[in-house]
């Protein structure tokens, strides 16, 4: 990182090297790496760099990274991008804890985290993601995310999807599931 501060590198190459350096550092000294990455990302107007660093921490300790995100003041864009990253990791490592963590977020951060969480969870456990989606208030997820979750479940286990779909109460989710299983989706 010291080298990058003084080297006369192509900006794209310098950015790639910063991402890699902070990602590696986050695996061994996460709090300092995240703190320094945040300063660097602000200096280079690159909030994705910070989110990537926090995500690397989350791959080794998602609870600690999630707690750090909840407890530290960030600008809205930084927090939203980082919340999405952490939510995706929670979905793959500890969905139940991830749901509790997401419920501590608010506004755009929560909406972005919900979408990423649902999308990531649907990749690893489509049935569980769909069942969880059905518990959310209507409008919590955008239609494209719901469609991905439902499509994943349908592709994974058609018979279980049909049984689950038939058990749903009337409403937008059931309508979307009916449309999908009848082959009349807008995908």
Secondary structure, 3 states (H helix, E strand, C coil): CHHHHHCCCCHHHHHHHHHHHHHHHHHHCHHHHHHHHHHHHHHCCCHHHHHHHHHHHHHHCHHHHHHHHHHCCCCHHHHHHHHHHHHHHHHHHCHHHHHHHHCCCCHHHHHHHHHHHHHHHHHHCHHHHHHHHCCCCCCCCCHHHHHHHHHHHHHHCHHHHHHHHHHCCCCHHHHHHHHHHCCCCCC
